[in-house]
Amino acid sequence: MGLNEKIIFIGILGIGAMVGVISYYLFADLPPTPENTKSIYRQDLPPPSAAQASSKTESKVDPATVKADVTLTILEGSSAQGSPDFDPDELSAKKGNVIKVENADSVPHTVTNGAGPNDSNSAKIFDTSLIMGGQAAILQTEEIDAGEYAYYCTVHPYMTGTLKIQ
């Protein structure tokens, strides 16, 4: 490589470095917007209206003060895909039972009816809303008809289970 080629090479590197530094300072403070956060890994939560529609099964009382007929536990580490998630995976309750959902994990979870976020009936029968790590929620089953209902976590849709109402 001759002297002229070395000078051109160093010049191109210098111009690239200047463009990089200028771009960094111009665009580093731009906040992300919904238009520029598209990803194949991103999964949107159900619309708020669906969660509000299911408030009839979500209790407004403190779960610590309610005697539950059945307990569903969200296991520690369940947010890691492939880990055990709900205990039990198939929960049985009688119509009218109070189900206490305890989140033993350190991250938020939900228990929402449906086969997943693309299910058109998602959150129309029951939804706990977000349960923070170490906290609990109550599901009341008075208005849930007998049958089997798939449920999942809206934050981690690979977490699934089945609720059987007798």
C-alpha positions, 0 to 999 in steps of 0.5 A, spaced: 500 500 500 502 506 497 502 513 501 496 516 498 492 509 499 494 510 506 492 517 507 485 515 503 484 510 508 486 514 514 481 519 511 475 515 510 476 512 517 476 519 520 470 521 516 466 515 519 468 516 526 466 523 525 459 521 522 459 516 528 460 521 534 455 526 530 450 521 530 451 519 537 450 526 540 444 528 535 440 522 536 442 519 543 436 523 547 430 521 542 425 517 546 423 511 543 416 511 540 411 506 538 412 507 531 420 505 532 420 499 537 417 494 532 420 487 534 419 480 532 419 479 540 415 484 542 408 482 544 402 487 545 398 487 552 390 486 551 387 493 550 385 496 557 378 496 555 378 488 555 381 488 562 376 493 565 371 489 562 373 483 566 373 487 573 367 483 575 371 477 577 377 481 580 376 483 587 377 490 590 379 487 597 385 485 600 387 478 598 391 477 605 384 478 609 380 473 604 379 466 606 380 462 599 377 456 597 383 454 592 390 457 591 393 458 585 401 459 585 405 463 580 412 459 581 418 463 582 422 463 576 416 462 572 418 468 567 424 464 564 421 460 558 420 453 559 420 453 567 415 451 571 410 456 571 403 455 575 402 450 581 397 447 579 397 447 572 390 444 572 386 448 577 379 445 579 374 450 583 367 450 584 362 455 581 362 461 587 369 459 590 374 464 591 381 463 588 387 466 591 393 467 586 399 468 589 405 471 585 412 467 588 416 470 582 420 477 583 416 480 576 409 481 575 404 476 572 397 476 570 392 470 570 388 472 564 383 467 560 384 465 553 389 461 549 394 467 548 394 474 546 391 473 539 385 470 542 379 474 541 376 472 548 382 474 552 380 477 558 373 477 557 371 472 563 377 473 568 383 477 569 387 478 575 391 485 572 398 485 574 400 482 580 407 484 582 412 480 585 410 477 592 403 479 592 396 476 591 390 477 587 383 474 588 379 471 582 371 470 584 368 465 580 360 466 581 359 469 574 363 463 571 359 458 568 362 451 569 367 448 564 374 448 562 378 455 561 385 456 558 389 461 561 395 465 560 400 470 563 399 477 558 406 479 560 409 472 559 404 468 554 408 462 554 405 461 561 399 457 560 394 453 565 387 450 565 381 452 570 376 447 571 369 450 574 365 445 576 
